[in-house]
Amino acid sequence: MATKKVPAKGGRPTNDSVSFELTGVEPKLLDYLQDLVDMQGFGGSKSAVARNFIWMEVNRLIEVHRLKER
């Protein structure tokens, strides 16, 4: 589930965080995320680690012109 605040008509978009829930995640993946938290340097929580990896892939897709930069 993802939720996002929408600005009033004509208003500027906000930089507020978006809540995002993943369902159906395999226990093995959660274990790997926890391993990366424990190793340090990837993020202080499973959510932070996942967010960092998502950003890395988004940036890669921008670099290879599969996504348009915003």
PQR file of N, CA, C, O and H, with PARSE charges and radii, in Angstrom:
ATOM      1  N   MET A   1       0.847  -1.158   0.000 -0.4000 1.5000
ATOM      2  CA  MET A   1       0.000   0.000   0.000 -0.0000 2.0000
ATOM      3  C   MET A   1       0.898   1.229   0.000  0.5500 1.7000
ATOM      4  O   MET A   1       1.832   1.318   0.798 -0.5500 1.4000
ATOM      5  N   ALA A   2       0.624   2.165  -0.881 -0.4000 1.5000
ATOM      6  CA  ALA A   2       1.379   3.404  -0.927 -0.0000 2.0000
ATOM      7  C   ALA A   2       0.416   4.562  -0.757  0.5500 1.7000
ATOM      8  O   ALA A   2      -0.672   4.569  -1.334 -0.5500 1.4000
ATOM      9  H   ALA A   2      -0.134   2.092  -1.529  0.4000 1.0000
ATOM     10  N   THR A   3       0.815   5.528   0.029 -0.4000 1.5000
ATOM     11  CA  THR A   3      -0.006   6.717   0.196 -0.0000 2.0000
ATOM     12  C   THR A   3       0.859   7.929  -0.063  0.5500 1.7000
ATOM     13  O   THR A   3       2.052   7.920   0.241 -0.5500 1.4000
ATOM     14  H   THR A   3       1.698   5.522   0.497  0.4000 1.0000
ATOM     15  N   LYS A   4       0.267   8.980  -0.625 -0.4000 1.5000
ATOM     16  CA  LYS A   4       1.013  10.183  -0.926 -0.0000 2.0000
ATOM     17  C   LYS A   4       0.111  11.384  -0.756  0.5500 1.7000
ATOM     18  O   LYS A   4      -1.055  11.353  -1.151 -0.5500 1.4000
ATOM     19  H   LYS A   4      -0.702   8.988  -0.871  0.4000 1.0000
ATOM     20  N   LYS A   5       0.648  12.448  -0.167 -0.4000 1.5000
ATOM     21  CA  LYS A   5      -0.110  13.687  -0.047 -0.0000 2.0000
ATOM     22  C   LYS A   5      -0.116  14.388  -1.399  0.5500 1.7000
ATOM     23  O   LYS A   5       0.926  14.532  -2.037 -0.5500 1.4000
ATOM     24  H   LYS A   5       1.594  12.473   0.154  0.4000 1.0000
ATOM     25  N   VAL A   6      -1.272  14.812  -1.823 -0.4000 1.5000
ATOM     26  CA  VAL A   6      -1.412  15.504  -3.097 -0.0000 2.0000
ATOM     27  C   VAL A   6      -1.581  16.984  -2.814  0.5500 1.7000
ATOM     28  O   VAL A   6      -2.399  17.361  -1.975 -0.5500 1.4000
ATOM     29  H   VAL A   6      -2.119  14.694  -1.305  0.4000 1.0000
ATOM     30  N   PRO A   7      -0.804  17.849  -3.512 -0.5600 1.5000
ATOM     31  CA  PRO A   7      -0.925  19.273  -3.254  0.2800 2.0000
ATOM     32  C   PRO A   7      -2.259  19.818  -3.737  0.5500 1.7000
ATOM     33  O   PRO A   7      -2.898  19.248  -4.621 -0.5500 1.4000
ATOM     34  N   ALA A   8      -2.666  20.930  -3.140 -0.4000 1.5000
ATOM     35  CA  ALA A   8      -3.890  21.597  -3.583 -0.0000 2.0000
ATOM     36  C   ALA A   8      -3.713  22.019  -5.036  0.5500 1.7000
ATOM     37  O   ALA A   8      -2.590  22.205  -5.503 -0.5500 1.4000
ATOM     38  H   ALA A   8      -2.147  21.392  -2.421  0.4000 1.0000
ATOM     39  N   LYS A   9      -4.806  22.165  -5.732 -0.4000 1.5000
ATOM     40  CA  LYS A   9      -4.747  22.526  -7.150 -0.0000 2.0000
ATOM     41  C   LYS A   9      -3.900  23.781  -7.324  0.5500 1.7000
ATOM     42  O   LYS A   9      -4.133  24.801  -6.676 -0.5500 1.4000
ATOM     43  H   LYS A   9      -5.719  22.014  -5.352  0.4000 1.0000
ATOM     44  N   GLY A  10      -2.918  23.686  -8.206 -0.4000 1.5000
ATOM     45  CA  GLY A  10      -2.033  24.799  -8.451 -0.0000 2.0000
ATOM     46  C   GLY A  10      -0.905  24.911  -7.440  0.5500 1.7000
ATOM     47  O   GLY A  10      -0.023  25.756  -7.589 -0.5500 1.4000
ATOM     48  H   GLY A  10      -2.729  22.857  -8.733  0.4000 1.0000
ATOM     49  N   GLY A  11      -0.922  24.063  -6.408 -0.4000 1.5000
ATOM     50  CA  GLY A  11       0.115  24.113  -5.385 -0.0000 2.0000
ATOM     51  C   GLY A  11       1.349  23.345  -5.810  0.5500 1.7000
ATOM     52  O   GLY A  11       1.334  22.595  -6.786 -0.5500 1.4000
ATOM     53  H   GLY A  11      -1.638  23.376  -6.287  0.4000 1.0000
ATOM     54  N   ARG A  12       2.403  23.544  -5.068 -0.4000 1.5000
ATOM     55  CA  ARG A  12       3.646  22.842  -5.353 -0.0000 2.0000
ATOM     56  C   ARG A  12       3.611  21.460  -4.720  0.5500 1.7000
ATOM     57  O   ARG A  12       3.021  21.289  -3.653 -0.5500 1.4000
ATOM     58  H   ARG A  12       2.416  24.153  -4.275  0.4000 1.0000
ATOM     59  N   PRO A  13       4.229  20.473  -5.353 -0.5600 1.5000
ATOM     60  CA  PRO A  13       4.318  19.144  -4.733  0.2800 2.0000
ATOM     61  C   PRO A  13       5.111  19.229  -3.433  0.5500 1.7000
ATOM     62  O   PRO A  13       6.016  20.053  -3.302 -0.5500 1.4000
ATOM     63  N   THR A  14       4.773  18.387  -2.488 -0.4000 1.5000
ATOM     64  CA  THR A  14       5.485  18.374  -1.219 -0.0000 2.0000
ATOM     65  C   THR A  14       6.603  17.346  -1.266  0.5500 1.7000
ATOM     66  O   THR A  14       6.591  16.447  -2.106 -0.5500 1.4000
ATOM     67  H   THR A  14       4.038  17.717  -2.594  0.4000 1.0000
ATOM     68  N   ASN A  15       7.557  17.477  -0.376 -0.4000 1.5000
ATOM     69  CA  ASN A  15       8.638  16.507  -0.247 -0.0000 2.0000
ATOM     70  C   ASN A  15       8.368  15.555   0.901  0.5500 1.7000
ATOM     71  O   ASN A  15       9.288  14.916   1.411 -0.5500 1.4000
ATOM     72  H   ASN A  15       7.567  18.208   0.307  0.4000 1.0000
ATOM     73  N   ASP A  16       7.108  15.456   1.312 -0.4000 1.5000
ATOM     74  CA  ASP A  16       6.753  14.576   2.413 -0.0000 2.0000
ATOM     75  C   ASP A  16       7.046  13.128   2.040  0.5500 1.7000
ATOM     76  O   ASP A  16       6.945  12.735   0.878 -0.5500 1.4000
ATOM     77  H   ASP A  16       6.361  15.976   0.897  0.4000 1.0000
ATOM     78  N   SER A  17       7.407  12.356   3.037 -0.4000 1.5000
ATOM     79  CA  SER A  17       7.658  10.939   2.814 -0.0000 2.0000
ATOM     80  C   SER A  17       6.371  10.226   2.439  0.5500 1.7000
ATOM     81  O   SER A  17       5.273  10.647   2.802 -0.5500 1.4000
ATOM     82  H   SER A  17       7.489  12.676   3.981  0.4000 1.0000
ATOM     83  N   VAL A  18       6.534   9.150   1.714 -0.4000 1.5000
ATOM     84  CA  VAL A  18       5.422   8.319   1.309 -0.0000 2.0000
ATOM     85  C   VAL A  18       5.524   7.010   2.072  0.5500 1.7000
ATOM     86  O   VAL A  18       6.603   6.427   2.178 -0.5500 1.4000
ATOM     87  H   VAL A  18       7.427   8.808   1.419  0.4000 1.0000
ATOM     88  N   SER A  19       4.406   6.552   2.600 -0.4000 1.5000
ATOM     89  CA  SER A  19       4.384   5.265   3.270 -0.0000 2.0000
ATOM     90  C   SER A  19       4.158   4.188   2.223  0.5500 1.7000
ATOM     91  O   SER A  19       3.262   4.299   1.386 -0.5500 1.4000
ATOM     92  H   SER A  19       3.529   7.026   2.515  0.4000 1.0000
ATOM     93  N   PHE A  20       4.975   3.146   2.277 -0.4000 1.5000
ATOM     94  CA  PHE A  20       4.913   2.098   1.270 -0.0000 2.0000
ATOM     95  C   PHE A  20       5.037   0.761   1.971  0.5500 1.7000
ATOM     96  O   PHE A  20       5.992   0.537   2.715 -0.5500 1.4000
ATOM     97  H   PHE A  20       5.703   3.056   2.957  0.4000 1.0000
ATOM     98  N   GLU A  21       4.090  -0.126   1.746 -0.4000 1.5000
ATOM     99  CA  GLU A  21       4.091  -1.424   2.409 -0.0000 2.0000
ATOM    100  C   GLU A  21       4.255  -2.522   1.368  0.5500 1.7000
ATOM    101  O   GLU A  21       3.538  -2.549   0.368 -0.5500 1.4000
ATOM    102  H   GLU A  21       3.315   0.056   1.141  0.4000 1.0000
ATOM    103  N   LEU A  22       5.192  -3.417   1.603 -0.4000 1.5000
ATOM    104  CA  LEU A  22       5.387  -4.567   0.722 -0.0000 2.0000
ATOM    105  C   LEU A  22       4.743  -5.791   1.359  0.5500 1.7000
ATOM    106  O   LEU A  22       4.911  -6.043   2.552 -0.5500 1.4000
ATOM    107  H   LEU A  22       5.774  -3.395   2.415  0.4000 1.0000
ATOM    108  N   THR A  23       4.020  -6.532   0.568 -0.4000 1.5000
ATOM    109  CA  THR A  23       3.438  -7.772   1.071 -0.0000 2.0000
ATOM    110  C   THR A  23       3.988  -8.932   0.249  0.5500 1.7000
ATOM    111  O   THR A  23       4.416  -8.749  -0.890 -0.5500 1.4000
ATOM    112  H   THR A  23       3.884  -6.327  -0.401  0.4000 1.0000
ATOM    113  N   GLY A  24       3.973 -10.096   0.820 -0.4000 1.5000
ATOM    114  CA  GLY A  24       4.431 -11.283   0.104 -0.0000 2.0000
ATOM    115  C   GLY A  24       5.941 -11.376  -0.028  0.5500 1.7000
ATOM    116  O   GLY A  24       6.442 -12.068  -0.915 -0.5500 1.4000
ATOM    117  H   GLY A  24       3.625 -10.245   1.746  0.4000 1.0000
ATOM    118  N   VAL A  25       6.674 -10.690   0.838 -0.4000 1.5000
ATOM    119  CA  VAL A  25       8.134 -10.735   0.793 -0.0000 2.0000
ATOM    120  C   VAL A  25       8.600 -12.040   1.434  0.5500 1.7000
ATOM    121  O   VAL A  25       8.183 -12.387   2.539 -0.5500 1.4000
ATOM    122  H   VAL A  25       6.267 -10.128   1.558  0.4000 1.0000
ATOM    123  N   GLU A  26       9.464 -12.750   0.726 -0.4000 1.5000
ATOM    124  CA  GLU A  26       9.954 -14.026   1.226 -0.0000 2.0000
ATOM    125  C   GLU A  26      10.801 -13.821   2.478  0.5500 1.7000
ATOM    126  O   GLU A  26      11.551 -12.849   2.563 -0.5500 1.4000
ATOM    127  H   GLU A  26       9.802 -12.468  -0.172  0.4000 1.0000
ATOM    128  N   PRO A  27      10.690 -14.718   3.441 -0.5600 1.5000
ATOM    129  CA  PRO A  27      11.502 -14.612   4.663  0.2800 2.0000
ATOM    130  C   PRO A  27      13.004 -14.538   4.358  0.5500 1.7000
ATOM    131  O   PRO A  27      13.744 -13.856   5.067 -0.5500 1.4000
ATOM    132  N   LYS A  28      13.456 -15.232   3.315 -0.4000 1.5000
ATOM    133  CA  LYS A  28      14.876 -15.210   2.966 -0.0000 2.0000
ATOM    134  C   LYS A  28      15.319 -13.798   2.597  0.5500 1.7000
ATOM    135  O   LYS A  28      16.412 -13.378   2.977 -0.5500 1.4000
ATOM    136  H   LYS A  28      12.855 -15.786   2.739  0.4000 1.0000
ATOM    137  N   LEU A  29      14.481 -13.054   1.856 -0.4000 1.5000
ATOM    138  CA  LEU A  29      14.817 -11.683   1.480 -0.0000 2.0000
ATOM    139  C   LEU A  29      14.894 -10.797   2.719  0.5500 1.7000
ATOM    140  O   LEU A  29      15.800  -9.972   2.835 -0.5500 1.4000
ATOM    141  H   LEU A  29      13.593 -13.396   1.547  0.4000 1.0000
ATOM    142  N   LEU A  30      13.957 -10.961   3.641 -0.4000 1.5000
ATOM    143  CA  LEU A  30      14.001 -10.189   4.884 -0.0000 2.0000
ATOM    144  C   LEU A  30      15.269 -10.500   5.679  0.5500 1.7000
ATOM    145  O   LEU A  30      15.858  -9.609   6.292 -0.5500 1.4000
ATOM    146  H   LEU A  30      13.221 -11.631   3.547  0.4000 1.0000
ATOM    147  N   ASP A  31      15.688 -11.774   5.666 -0.4000 1.5000
ATOM    148  CA  ASP A  31      16.929 -12.153   6.344 -0.0000 2.0000
ATOM    149  C   ASP A  31      18.133 -11.463   5.710  0.5500 1.7000
ATOM    150  O   ASP A  31      19.015 -10.979   6.420 -0.5500 1.4000
ATOM    151  H   ASP A  31      15.210 -12.498   5.169  0.4000 1.0000
ATOM    152  N   TYR A  32      18.174 -11.413   4.362 -0.4000 1.5000
ATOM    153  CA  TYR A  32      19.271 -10.737   3.671 -0.0000 2.0000
ATOM    154  C   TYR A  32      19.283  -9.241   3.999  0.5500 1.7000
ATOM    155  O   TYR A  32      20.344  -8.655   4.213 -0.5500 1.4000
ATOM    156  H   TYR A  32      17.457 -11.806   3.786  0.4000 1.0000
ATOM    157  N   LEU A  33      18.104  -8.634   4.037 -0.4000 1.5000
ATOM    158  CA  LEU A  33      18.038  -7.213   4.387 -0.0000 2.0000
ATOM    159  C   LEU A  33      18.561  -6.980   5.801  0.5500 1.7000
ATOM    160  O   LEU A  33      19.286  -6.015   6.044 -0.5500 1.4000
ATOM    161  H   LEU A  33      17.242  -9.109   3.863  0.4000 1.0000
ATOM    162  N   GLN A  34      18.198  -7.856   6.731 -0.4000 1.5000
ATOM    163  CA  GLN A  34      18.689  -7.728   8.107 -0.0000 2.0000
ATOM    164  C   GLN A  34      20.193  -7.923   8.156  0.5500 1.7000
ATOM    165  O   GLN A  34      20.877  -7.227   8.907 -0.5500 1.4000
ATOM    166  H   GLN A  34      17.609  -8.639   6.533  0.4000 1.0000
ATOM    167  N   ASP A  35      20.731  -8.868   7.360 -0.4000 1.5000
ATOM    168  CA  ASP A  35      22.186  -9.050   7.295 -0.0000 2.0000
ATOM    169  C   ASP A  35      22.878  -7.762   6.868  0.5500 1.7000
ATOM    170  O   ASP A  35      23.919  -7.404   7.417 -0.5500 1.4000
ATOM    171  H   ASP A  35      20.175  -9.433   6.751  0.4000 1.0000
ATOM    172  N   LEU A  36      22.301  -7.061   5.884 -0.4000 1.5000
ATOM    173  CA  LEU A  36      22.893  -5.811   5.406 -0.0000 2.0000
ATOM    174  C   LEU A  36      22.803  -4.713   6.463  0.5500 1.7000
ATOM    175  O   LEU A  36      23.717  -3.898   6.584 -0.5500 1.4000
ATOM    176  H   LEU A  36      21.454  -7.353   5.438  0.4000 1.0000
ATOM    177  N   VAL A  37      21.719  -4.682   7.224 -0.4000 1.5000
ATOM    178  CA  VAL A  37      21.608  -3.731   8.341 -0.0000 2.0000
ATOM    179  C   VAL A  37      22.710  -4.019   9.350  0.5500 1.7000
ATOM    180  O   VAL A  37      23.387  -3.103   9.816 -0.5500 1.4000
ATOM    181  H   VAL A  37      20.976  -5.345   7.126  0.4000 1.0000
ATOM    182  N   ASP A  38      22.889  -5.287   9.688 -0.4000 1.5000
ATOM    183  CA  ASP A  38      23.890  -5.687  10.683 -0.0000 2.0000
ATOM    184  C   ASP A  38      25.311  -5.372  10.214  0.5500 1.7000
ATOM    185  O   ASP A  38      26.175  -5.053  11.030 -0.5500 1.4000
ATOM    186  H   ASP A  38      22.339  -6.032   9.310  0.4000 1.0000
ATOM    187  N   MET A  39      25.558  -5.461   8.898 -0.4000 1.5000
ATOM    188  CA  MET A  39      26.886  -5.172   8.348 -0.0000 2.0000
ATOM    189  C   MET A  39      27.207  -3.685   8.399  0.5500 1.7000
ATOM    190  O   MET A  39      28.380  -3.311   8.378 -0.5500 1.4000
ATOM    191  H   MET A  39      24.856  -5.721   8.234  0.4000 1.0000
ATOM    192  N   GLN A  40      26.211  -2.847   8.465 -0.4000 1.5000
ATOM    193  CA  GLN A  40      26.317  -1.396   8.467 -0.0000 2.0000
ATOM    194  C   GLN A  40      26.821  -0.892   7.113  0.5500 1.7000
ATOM    195  O   GLN A  40      27.478  -1.615   6.364 -0.5500 1.4000
ATOM    196  H   GLN A  40      25.259  -3.151   8.482  0.4000 1.0000
ATOM    197  N   GLY A  41      26.500   0.346   6.830 -0.4000 1.5000
ATOM    198  CA  GLY A  41      26.934   0.962   5.585 -0.0000 2.0000
ATOM    199  C   GLY A  41      25.892   0.908   4.478  0.5500 1.7000
ATOM    200  O   GLY A  41      26.058   1.557   3.445 -0.5500 1.4000
ATOM    201  H   GLY A  41      25.967   0.933   7.439  0.4000 1.0000
ATOM    202  N   PHE A  42      24.816   0.142   4.675 -0.4000 1.5000
ATOM    203  CA  PHE A  42      23.772   0.033   3.664 -0.0000 2.0000
ATOM    204  C   PHE A  42      22.483   0.709   4.107  0.5500 1.7000
ATOM    205  O   PHE A  42      21.606   0.965   3.283 -0.5500 1.4000
ATOM    206  H   PHE A  42      24.681  -0.386   5.514  0.4000 1.0000
ATOM    207  N   GLY A  43      22.358   0.998   5.386 -0.4000 1.5000
ATOM    208  CA  GLY A  43      21.159   1.617   5.949 -0.0000 2.0000
ATOM    209  C   GLY A  43      20.954   1.106   7.363  0.5500 1.7000
ATOM    210  O   GLY A  43      21.412   0.021   7.719 -0.5500 1.4000
ATOM    211  H   GLY A  43      23.071   0.790   6.056  0.4000 1.0000
ATOM    212  N   GLY A  44      20.264   1.899   8.158 -0.4000 1.5000
ATOM    213  CA  GLY A  44      20.079   1.557   9.564 -0.0000 2.0000
ATOM    214  C   GLY A  44      18.863   0.706   9.846  0.5500 1.7000
ATOM    215  O   GLY A  44      18.637   0.318  10.993 -0.5500 1.4000
ATOM    216  H   GLY A  44      19.892   2.781   7.868  0.4000 1.0000
ATOM    217  N   SER A  45      18.072   0.403   8.826 -0.4000 1.5000
ATOM    218  CA  SER A  45      16.890  -0.439   8.988 -0.0000 2.0000
ATOM    219  C   SER A  45      16.654  -1.183   7.677  0.5500 1.7000
ATOM    220  O   SER A  45      17.214  -0.834   6.637 -0.5500 1.4000
ATOM    221  H   SER A  45      18.255   0.718   7.894  0.4000 1.0000
ATOM    222  N   LYS A  46      15.819  -2.208   7.747 -0.4000 1.5000
ATOM    223  CA  LYS A  46      15.498  -2.943   6.513 -0.0000 2.0000
ATOM    224  C   LYS A  46      14.861  -2.014   5.495  0.5500 1.7000
ATOM    225  O   LYS A  46      15.131  -2.124   4.299 -0.5500 1.4000
ATOM    226  H   LYS A  46      15.364  -2.492   8.591  0.4000 1.0000
ATOM    227  N   SER A  47      14.020  -1.103   5.957 -0.4000 1.5000
ATOM    228  CA  SER A  47      13.385  -0.147   5.048 -0.0000 2.0000
ATOM    229  C   SER A  47      14.418   0.753   4.377  0.5500 1.7000
ATOM    230  O   SER A  47      14.333   1.012   3.176 -0.5500 1.4000
ATOM    231  H   SER A  47      13.801  -1.014   6.929  0.4000 1.0000
ATOM    232  N   ALA A  48      15.390   1.229   5.149 -0.4000 1.5000
ATOM    233  CA  ALA A  48      16.425   2.101   4.590 -0.0000 2.0000
ATOM    234  C   ALA A  48      17.283   1.352   3.576  0.5500 1.7000
ATOM    235  O   ALA A  48      17.632   1.902   2.531 -0.5500 1.4000
ATOM    236  H   ALA A  48      15.459   1.019   6.124  0.4000 1.0000
ATOM    237  N   VAL A  49      17.623   0.106   3.877 -0.4000 1.5000
ATOM    238  CA  VAL A  49      18.410  -0.700   2.935 -0.0000 2.0000
ATOM    239  C   VAL A  49      17.635  -0.884   1.636  0.5500 1.7000
ATOM    240  O   VAL A  49      18.178  -0.680   0.550 -0.5500 1.4000
ATOM    241  H   VAL A  49      17.340  -0.341   4.725  0.4000 1.0000
ATOM    242  N   ALA A  50      16.376  -1.267   1.746 -0.4000 1.5000
ATOM    243  CA  ALA A  50      15.551  -1.469   0.553 -0.0000 2.0000
ATOM    244  C   ALA A  50      15.437  -0.171  -0.245  0.5500 1.7000
ATOM    245  O   ALA A  50      15.541  -0.186  -1.471 -0.5500 1.4000
ATOM    246  H   ALA A  50      15.935  -1.432   2.628  0.4000 1.0000
ATOM    247  N   ARG A  51      15.223   0.948   0.442 -0.4000 1.5000
ATOM    248  CA  ARG A  51      15.101   2.245  -0.234 -0.0000 2.0000
ATOM    249  C   ARG A  51      16.386   2.580  -0.984  0.5500 1.7000
ATOM    250  O   ARG A  51      16.334   3.058  -2.117 -0.5500 1.4000
ATOM    251  H   ARG A  51      15.138   0.960   1.438  0.4000 1.0000
ATOM    252  N   ASN A  52      17.552   2.331  -0.356 -0.4000 1.5000
ATOM    253  CA  ASN A  52      18.826   2.605  -1.020 -0.0000 2.0000
ATOM    254  C   ASN A  52      18.996   1.757  -2.271  0.5500 1.7000
ATOM    255  O   ASN A  52      19.454   2.256  -3.299 -0.5500 1.4000
ATOM    256  H   ASN A  52      17.594   1.943   0.565  0.4000 1.0000
ATOM    257  N   PHE A  53      18.634   0.487  -2.197 -0.4000 1.5000
ATOM    258  CA  PHE A  53      18.758  -0.378  -3.367 -0.0000 2.0000
ATOM    259  C   PHE A  53      17.779   0.025  -4.470  0.5500 1.7000
ATOM    260  O   PHE A  53      18.112  -0.045  -5.653 -0.5500 1.4000
ATOM    261  H   PHE A  53      18.262   0.082  -1.362  0.4000 1.0000
ATOM    262  N   ILE A  54      16.592   0.440  -4.091 -0.4000 1.5000
ATOM    263  CA  ILE A  54      15.628   0.909  -5.091 -0.0000 2.0000
ATOM    264  C   ILE A  54      16.178   2.138  -5.803  0.5500 1.7000
ATOM    265  O   ILE A  54      16.106   2.229  -7.028 -0.5500 1.4000
ATOM    266  H   ILE A  54      16.321   0.497  -3.130  0.4000 1.0000
ATOM    267  N   TRP A  55      16.727   3.082  -5.045 -0.4000 1.5000
ATOM    268  CA  TRP A  55      17.302   4.280  -5.660 -0.0000 2.0000
ATOM    269  C   TRP A  55      18.463   3.936  -6.583  0.5500 1.7000
ATOM    270  O   TRP A  55      18.598   4.529  -7.652 -0.5500 1.4000
ATOM    271  H   TRP A  55      16.786   3.008  -4.050  0.4000 1.0000
ATOM    272  N   MET A  56      19.299   2.987  -6.183 -0.4000 1.5000
ATOM    273  CA  MET A  56      20.420   2.597  -7.050 -0.0000 2.0000
ATOM    274  C   MET A  56      19.905   2.072  -8.385  0.5500 1.7000
ATOM    275  O   MET A  56      20.456   2.401  -9.436 -0.5500 1.4000
ATOM    276  H   MET A  56      19.189   2.505  -5.314  0.4000 1.0000
ATOM    277  N   GLU A  57      18.865   1.269  -8.353 -0.4000 1.5000
ATOM    278  CA  GLU A  57      18.325   0.716  -9.598 -0.0000 2.0000
ATOM    279  C   GLU A  57      17.623   1.790 -10.423  0.5500 1.7000
ATOM    280  O   GLU A  57      17.747   1.805 -11.647 -0.5500 1.4000
ATOM    281  H   GLU A  57      18.417   1.002  -7.499  0.4000 1.0000
ATOM    282  N   VAL A  58      16.892   2.682  -9.773 -0.4000 1.5000
ATOM    283  CA  VAL A  58      16.252   3.786 -10.502 -0.0000 2.0000
ATOM    284  C   VAL A  58      17.320   4.626 -11.192  0.5500 1.7000
ATOM    285  O   VAL A  58      17.176   4.972 -12.364 -0.5500 1.4000
ATOM    286  H   VAL A  58      16.792   2.669  -8.778  0.4000 1.0000
ATOM    287  N   ASN A  59      18.386   4.952 -10.476 -0.4000 1.5000
ATOM    288  CA  ASN A  59      19.466   5.738 -11.086 -0.0000 2.0000
ATOM    289  C   ASN A  59      20.129   5.004 -12.238  0.5500 1.7000
ATOM    290  O   ASN A  59      20.496   5.626 -13.235 -0.5500 1.4000
ATOM    291  H   ASN A  59      18.503   4.671  -9.523  0.4000 1.0000
ATOM    292  N   ARG A  60      20.288   3.693 -12.119 -0.4000 1.5000
ATOM    293  CA  ARG A  60      20.866   2.917 -13.213 -0.0000 2.0000
ATOM    294  C   ARG A  60      19.965   2.959 -14.439  0.5500 1.7000
ATOM    295  O   ARG A  60      20.442   3.116 -15.563 -0.5500 1.4000
ATOM    296  H   ARG A  60      19.990   3.188 -11.309  0.4000 1.0000
ATOM    297  N   LEU A  61      18.655   2.817 -14.217 -0.4000 1.5000
ATOM    298  CA  LEU A  61      17.711   2.855 -15.331 -0.0000 2.0000
ATOM    299  C   LEU A  61      17.671   4.233 -15.991  0.5500 1.7000
ATOM    300  O   LEU A  61      17.440   4.331 -17.196 -0.5500 1.4000
ATOM    301  H   LEU A  61      18.268   2.689 -13.304  0.4000 1.0000
ATOM    302  N   ILE A  62      17.891   5.287 -15.225 -0.4000 1.5000
ATOM    303  CA  ILE A  62      17.989   6.631 -15.804 -0.0000 2.0000
ATOM    304  C   ILE A  62      19.243   6.719 -16.671  0.5500 1.7000
ATOM    305  O   ILE A  62      19.203   7.262 -17.775 -0.5500 1.4000
ATOM    306  H   ILE A  62      18.079   5.207 -14.246  0.4000 1.0000
ATOM    307  N   GLU A  63      20.352   6.185 -16.168 -0.4000 1.5000
ATOM    308  CA  GLU A  63      21.616   6.235 -16.909 -0.0000 2.0000
ATOM    309  C   GLU A  63      21.542   5.516 -18.251  0.5500 1.7000
ATOM    310  O   GLU A  63      22.145   5.960 -19.228 -0.5500 1.4000
ATOM    311  H   GLU A  63      20.384   5.745 -15.271  0.4000 1.0000
ATOM    312  N   VAL A  64      20.812   4.418 -18.303 -0.4000 1.5000
ATOM    313  CA  VAL A  64      20.717   3.656 -19.562 -0.0000 2.0000
ATOM    314  C   VAL A  64      19.493   4.073 -20.373  0.5500 1.7000
ATOM    315  O   VAL A  64      19.110   3.404 -21.332 -0.5500 1.4000
ATOM    316  H   VAL A  64      20.322   4.057 -17.509  0.4000 1.0000
ATOM    317  N   HIS A  65      18.885   5.190 -19.970 -0.4000 1.5000
ATOM    318  CA  HIS A  65      17.751   5.807 -20.692 -0.0000 2.0000
ATOM    319  C   HIS A  65      16.515   4.925 -20.764  0.5500 1.7000
ATOM    320  O   HIS A  65      15.734   5.022 -21.711 -0.5500 1.4000
ATOM    321  H   HIS A  65      19.196   5.734 -19.190  0.4000 1.0000
ATOM    322  N   ARG A  66      16.337   4.072 -19.776 -0.4000 1.5000
ATOM    323  CA  ARG A  66      15.107   3.298 -19.679 -0.0000 2.0000
ATOM    324  C   ARG A  66      14.035   4.073 -18.926  0.5500 1.7000
ATOM    325  O   ARG A  66      12.843   3.818 -19.092 -0.5500 1.4000
ATOM    326  H   ARG A  66      16.971   3.994 -19.007  0.4000 1.0000
ATOM    327  N   LEU A  67      14.469   5.027 -18.092 -0.4000 1.5000
ATOM    328  CA  LEU A  67      13.566   5.932 -17.388 -0.0000 2.0000
ATOM    329  C   LEU A  67      13.974   7.363 -17.727  0.5500 1.7000
ATOM    330  O   LEU A  67      15.148   7.666 -17.935 -0.5500 1.4000
ATOM    331  H   LEU A  67      15.438   5.235 -17.957  0.4000 1.0000
ATOM    332  N   LYS A  68      12.977   8.222 -17.775 -0.4000 1.5000
ATOM    333  CA  LYS A  68      13.224   9.648 -18.014 -0.0000 2.0000
ATOM    334  C   LYS A  68      13.496  10.318 -16.668  0.5500 1.7000
ATOM    335  O   LYS A  68      12.752  10.118 -15.708 -0.5500 1.4000
ATOM    336  H   LYS A  68      12.022   7.976 -17.606  0.4000 1.0000
ATOM    337  N   GLU A  69      14.563  11.113 -16.604 -0.4000 1.5000
ATOM    338  CA  GLU A  69      14.892  11.801 -15.366 -0.0000 2.0000
ATOM    339  C   GLU A  69      13.843  12.864 -15.070  0.5500 1.7000
ATOM    340  O   GLU A  69      13.382  13.570 -15.966 -0.5500 1.4000
ATOM    341  H   GLU A  69      15.168  11.276 -17.384  0.4000 1.0000
ATOM    342  N   ARG A  70      13.480  12.963 -13.808 -0.4000 1.5000
ATOM    343  CA  ARG A  70      12.486  13.970 -13.371 -0.0000 2.0000
ATOM    344  C   ARG A  70      13.142  15.059 -12.581  0.5500 1.7000
ATOM    345  O   ARG A  70      12.469  15.988 -12.134 -0.5500 1.4000
ATOM    346  H   ARG A  70      13.854  12.390 -13.080  0.4000 1.0000
TER
END
